[in-house]
Amino acid sequence: MSRFKVYLDTSVLSALYDERTPERQVLTKAAWENLKDYNV
């Protein structure tokens, strides 16, 4: 089965390290863990 392709904007990467918005950082980390299911 082929996997979906996903394009990540640089804002996604910066959200991983932006400590000013911890709730956004938590959500981004959770989404990041699911990227193994996609072609990034």
Secondary structure, DSSP 8 states (H G I E B T S, - for coil): ----B----HHHHHHHH-TT-HHHHHHHHHHHHGGGGSB-
